[in-house]
Amino acid sequence: MSLQERLPAILAAAQQELRAAPDLSALDRAKGRFLGADGAFTALMKELGSLPKEERPLAGKAINAAKQELEAVLAEVRSVLELKAALPKDPADFTLPGRRRPLGRLHPLTQVTDSIVRAFRKLGFAVADGPEIEDEVHWFDALNTPKDHPARDAQDTFFLDTAERPLLRTHTSSVQIRVMEKTPPPIRIVVPGRVFRRDNADATHNPTFHQIEGLYVDRNVTVSDLKGTVEAVFKEVLGNDVKLRFRPHYFSYTEPSLEIDFTNALVRKLGKEWLEIAGCGMVHPQVFENVGYDPEVWSGWAFGFGIERIAMLCYGITDIRLLYENDVRFLKQF
């Protein structure tokens, strides 16, 4: 019987044996008998040399086609047996009590941020985000910060050493600009995020920390809207005993500008009557013009405050550096 006449029978026997393999070991033994160095297909390839020259190409092509067909069967059976081997030997009883594993917990800064965002969402605010590395246009120019302002000095702000002179944002106000550039009013957003300042690390300062800002733009927005929103948020986060006071201040991107002090039982425990907590004000008309809003039609307010300071008050933390040391003993308390 010629080689090509024997080939279908060998292929059929090989396929049958591969498909009958009960496990991976048996499959590998069957593979060796047909595709191994001493296997049946290797023997067929060796017979090619004894064939007439004109028959060799067709015979070789037939052997290779059969091998490819067998290798496809091998891969199919192997995938089934591998899945079978991965299954548990005994069926799982899902009614049995499981082992309780510690799943970790949210960082105190994340917990406080979430509570602040929830308070804003109740008032209809959406969450916005933006880049931590900013350009001077969005960070200074659009926010009405003049060229000679101290914040544009390398002593106050981290600038990256490139020709474009990008910087690490010192608060999240640039996100307000980016949102207003792309979105027509009315706007009601809150912007949490990480910021960077050239501060030495001590008990109350850190070169990187987190802020959250609010922006509300609509027709006929007033300082009364600002005051009501601030009171609602701080009472939601820190308790109904919170009292606020507003003091005149100066920011280049708001007019009028105000500082917010607040007091409650937590502040009094620190031996203080009032604690500065936030800056705010009505959005400067020039800022509206920079983003294409008509200041004769639209008005708005913005305010921002540090999340770390709120966390320290909520949890009685006296050193901001504890929030960044990743000491598990500290973090397990929250």
N, C-alpha and C positions, 0 to 999 in steps of 0.2 A: 504494500500500500504506500502511495507517495506521501510526501510530507504534507502537502496541501489537503490530501484526503484525510489524514490523521488529525489535522489541526482543529476542526470543529468539535471532535470528540474530546480532545484534551481541554479545550476551552470550556465546554459544557461541564466536564468533571470538575474543573477548577472552580467554576462559578458555584456549583452545588456544594463543594466542600467549604468554600469561604462562607456562603450563606448559612451553612449548618454549624459554624463555629459557635460554641456556647459562651466563650469568653475571649478576652483579648489575647491570652496566651495561646489558645487553640488557633486563633486567627493568624497569629504570627507564625506558628508552625506550618499552617496551610500555605501561607504566603511563601515561606522558604521552599516548600515542595514544588511550587510552580514558578516562582519568580526569583528564587534565590540563586546563588552561584552554581549550585548543583541541581537546580530545578528543571522542570520539564521544558519550559520555554527557552532556557539557556541551552539545553541540549538540542532543541530545534534550530537555534541560531548556529550552533556548531555544524549542523548537517548541511548548512547552505553551501559550504565549500565543496561538498561532494556532488552538488547538482550541476547540470550543464550550465554554461555561462549565461545562455539566453533565458533560463528559468529563474535565475537567482533574484533579479529585481522584483518580480511578481511575488515570489515566495517570501522574500524579506518584508515586502510591504504588507502581506497578509499576516505574518507573524507580529509585526509591530501594531497593526490594527487590533489584533486579538489581545495583545498585551495591554493596550490602552483601554479596551473594554473591560478587561479583568481588573485593572487598577481602579477604574470607576466603581466597580462592584466592591472592591476592597475598601475604598474610602467611605462608601455608603454604609457598609457593615460596621466599619470601625467607629463611625460617629454614633451608631445605635448602641454598640457595646460600651463605648466610653460613657454615654449617658446612663446606661444601666449600671455601670460600675460606680457612678457617682451617687446613685440613689442609696438611701439607708437600707440596710439589710432587713431591719424590722420596721413595720409601718409606724409612723409617728402618731401618738395619741395627743391631739391638740386640746383635749379637755384637761390634761394634767397641769398642775400649777407650774409656772415658769420661774426662772431665776431673775430677780430684780437687779438690773445692772445700773450703776450710776451713769446717767446720761449727760452729766455736766449741767451748767446753768449759764444764763446770760450775764455778761459783764455788767457791773453796776452802771457804767456809762450808757450801755445799750438799753438797760431797763429805764433809765431816766429819759433818754432820747425818745423811746417808744411812748412813754407816758405824756411827754410834751407834744409829740406828733398827734397822739389820740385827741388831746385837748383841742388842738388846732382843727383837726378833721371834724370835730363836732360843730365847729363854727363855719364849716364849708370850705376850708383851705385844702388845696392840693399840695403834694410834695414835689419839689423840683430839685435838680442836682446839676452840677457843673464841674469843670476841671479844677484840680488843685493847683496846676501850673497855669498861670494866667499871663496875658500880655498887658502892656501898659495902657493900651487903648481901653480895654474893658475894665481894667482895674483902677486907673487914675483918671484918664481923660473923660470917659463917659460919666464918671462919678463926680465931675466938677472939681477935681483935685488939681490945683495949679502946679506948674513946673517947679516952683520953689517951695513946695510943701515939704515939711520934714519927713513925711512918710515915704517920699520918693528917694530918700537918702539910703545908702547901703548900710548905714548904722542902725536903721530901724526895720528894714525889710530884706528878706533873703532874695537876692538876684542870682540867676544862673549865669555862668560865665560863657555866654554865647553872643554872637553878633546881634541877635534879635532882642537880647536882654529880657527874657521872660523872668517871671518871679513866682515865688510861692505865696499864694494868697494869704492875707492877714485876717480876713473875715470873708463871709460868703456873699457879700454885696454884689460882686461881679455876676453872680448867677441871676440876680434880679435884672441886670442889664441885658443879659443874654435872653432871658424869657421875654422881656418887653420888646426887644428887637424883632422877635419872631411871632409874638402873640398880640393881637389887638386887645384893648381893654373892653370889658372889666377884667381885672386879674386879682386873684386871691391865692397866694402861694406861701408856703413855708419851706425854708431851705436849711436843713441840717448838714453839717459837714466838718471836715478837719481843716484847721488853719494853722499858720506858722508865724511866729514872731521872734525877733532877736531878744529873747528874755533868758536870763540865767535861771536854771532850775533851782527853785527853793520851795518853801512850804506852800506858797500860793501862786507860783508862776511856773510855766513849763514852755520850752521852745515850740512844742506842738500841743494843741489842745482842740476842743470842739466847740463850735458855735451853732446857734440856730437863729435864723432871721425870718421875719414875716413881712410881707408886702401886700398892701391892699390898694388897688387903683380902681376908681369908678367916678361917676359924677357926684358932686356935692359931698365928698368924703371930708370929714372934719377931725379935729383933735379929740372930740368927744368919742368918735368911733374908735380911735386909737386907745384911749383910756379904758373904754369898756372891754375891748378885746384883751388888753394886757391884764386887767383885773380878772377876767374870766379864766384865762390860761393859768395864771399863777395860783388862783384859788383851786383850780382843778388839780394842779400838780402838788402844791404845798399846803393846802388846807384852807378852810374858810376863814381862819383868823388872820389871814394876810391883809396887811394895810400897805398902800402905796402912796408915794409922794413924787411929784414931778418938779425938777429944778431946771432952770434955763441953762443951756450949754451951747457948744458950737460943733457942728459937723459940716463939712463942705458940701455934702450931698443932701442935706435936709435944711429946711427953713420954714418955721422956727425949729430949733433943735432942743432936745430935752434929755436930761439924765433921769433915770428912774431909781428911787430908793425904795426898799421895802422892809417891813418888819413883821415878825411873828414870834411865836414862842421859841423857835429854833435860834433866831437871831439873838434874842434876849439871853438864851443860855450861853452864848458866846461873850456875854458882857457888853453887848452893843445895843443901841437903841434903833439905829437904822443901818442898812447895808446897801451900798450901791450895787445894782443888779443888772442894769441894761441901759442902752442908749437908744434914742428914738427921735422921731420928728416927722414933719410933713415933707414929702419928696420935693426937692428943689425944682423950680420951673425949668432951670437949665438942663437938669437931668432928663426931664420929659422931652425937651427939645432935642437932646442928643439921641434919643431913641425914636424920634418921629411922632411923639404924642403932642397934641395941642394943649398947653398948660391952661388955656382959657376955657377949655372944655372939661379936662380931666384933672382930678386931684387925687392925692393918695398919701399914705403914711407907710413908714418902715420902722422896724425896731429889731434889735438883736441882743443876744446875751450868751454868756458862756455856759455850756452844759456841765462842765466840771464843777463850777461854783454851785449850781443847783444840786448836783449829786453830793457834794460835800455837806451841804445843808441838810439834805434829806436823810443822810446816813451818819451824820456827826463825824465826818472825816476831817482831820485837822491838817493833813499834808497831802497836797495834790500828787506828789510823786508816788504815793501808794497805789494810785490808779494805773500806773504804768510799769510797775515792777514785776507784775505777773506772779506774785507770791500766792500760791494756792491757799495757804492758811488765811490770807486776807480775803481772797475772792470767794471762799466757801461761806463767808458770812452773809452773802447777799443772795 
